[in-house]
Amino acid sequence: MTDIESKEVKDRLRQFSISTLLEVQAESVVRQNEDTFLLKENGQYILAAVADGGSALSSFTTVSGTEKFSGLFVSGAVTAYLEKEFGKSNSAAELLTNANDYVKDLLLARGVDPEEASAMELPTASGVSIILIDKKSQTAKIAQVGDSAVLVDDGDRIRLAIPFEMPHFDNLAFAVAERLSREKRISYKAALEDEEVGQLFIKSRLFENETDDKGSGAVNGKKGFSKYLRSITIPLSGVRSIAVLSDGMYLPTEDFTLTPDWKRMMQFMESEGLDGLYREVTKLKNEDPEFMKFPRAKKHDDAAGILLKITT
């Protein structure tokens, strides 16, 4: 191939077909979806983001009275900030860092200092992923904290762009629940109600953005966030699809120590769309009401996803 032909291929415009999904917990008709997503596009950039919100575990008291933060406080703040700042930064990591600072400012305005308040009082987003696609440089800048996921299909393989691990104390909670289920001959769902298991899940929240080795990353306004922020830049050459997902979109696994089947998930989305993957996730969980086949913390979870299919 000549230099001229090579340049023509490089400069060929890529076309993006984008779909989104936002679903409250399956079978829920009364609660608010705590997950959010944002999709923005201009002449140069496409911004796609997903945030998995979590409510505060206890109330806080100020001169204005007692209040408890909803799970939408952080996830909604993240996407609102990103929408406001879209086009002002070419760095996904900078956008996510500034979104965490924005959450801090909102908390301070409500009389809550995230560095001094109990982690029980803080709302959270336990997984946030951002993709900033630059159409001119034909790259995707990805930033992430927590357990949301960015999947990339580059034709030869399907991969997790930024690997992550289950929070330390969540891992312990699942292990204890599995042991109790086996020893007491009760369902896994029943074992999750044990006080020891519950305390471990609470401890996991207490260690969000702590610099301790047992901590885990989240967006909650705390400065320890920077320890857990991960970012990467990938070329779009050869990439067929990119998906941004909250954990409510993950196929359940038969062993809590296993990672979801990312390849199967992307294949579902590419062939049947985000709706197709969500239906499969919901079906598998509905068929396992006592959590015996698929150990997990709850029957269903809120779900948010963005799928970008790329053609030339």
CORMO-V995178 format. One record per backbone hydrogen bond with DSSP energy under -0.5 kcal/mol. NH is the residue of the N-H (numbers start at 1). CO is the residue of the C=O. If there is no record, write none. Layout:
BEGIN
<<NH CO> <NH CO>>
END
This chain:
BEGIN
<<6 2> <7 3> <8 4> <9 5> <10 6> <11 7> <12 8> <12 9> <15 311> <17 15> <17 309> <18 16> <19 307> <21 305> <23 303> <28 25> <36 51> <38 49> <40 47> <42 45> <46 133> <47 40> <48 46> <48 131> <49 38> <50 129> <51 36> <52 127> <53 34> <53 51> <54 124> <56 69> <57 120> <58 120> <60 67> <62 65> <65 62> <67 60> <73 70> <75 71> <76 72> <77 73> <78 74> <79 75> <80 76> <81 77> <82 78> <83 79> <84 80> <85 81> <86 82> <88 85> <95 91> <96 92> <97 93> <98 94> <99 95> <100 96> <101 97> <102 98> <103 99> <104 100> <105 101> <106 102> <107 103> <108 104> <109 105> <110 106> <110 107> <111 108> <112 107> <113 111> <114 112> <116 113> <117 113> <121 118> <122 118> <122 119> <124 54> <125 219> <126 52> <127 52> <128 145> <129 50> <130 143> <131 48> <132 141> <133 46> <133 131> <134 132> <134 139> <135 44> <135 133> <138 134> <139 134> <140 234> <141 132> <142 140> <142 232> <143 130> <144 230> <145 128> <147 126> <149 245> <151 243> <152 159> <153 241> <154 152> <154 157> <156 154> <159 152> <161 150> <161 159> <171 167> <172 168> <173 169> <174 170> <175 171> <176 172> <177 173> <178 174> <179 175> <180 176> <181 177> <182 178> <183 179> <184 180> <185 181> <186 181> <188 290> <189 290> <191 187> <192 188> <193 190> <194 191> <198 194> <199 195> <200 196> <201 197> <202 198> <203 199> <204 200> <205 201> <206 202> <207 203> <208 205> <209 216> <210 207> <215 212> <216 207> <219 125> <220 218> <225 222> <226 223> <227 224> <228 224> <228 225> <229 225> <230 144> <232 142> <234 140> <236 138> <239 236> <240 153> <241 153> <242 308> <243 151> <244 306> <245 149> <246 304> <249 246> <250 247> <258 255> <262 260> <265 261> <266 262> <267 263> <268 264> <269 265> <270 266> <271 267> <272 268> <273 269> <276 272> <277 273> <278 274> <279 275> <280 276> <281 277> <282 278> <283 279> <284 280> <285 281> <286 282> <287 283> <288 285> <291 288> <295 293> <303 23> <305 21> <306 244> <307 19> <308 242> <309 17> <309 307> <310 240> <311 15>>
END
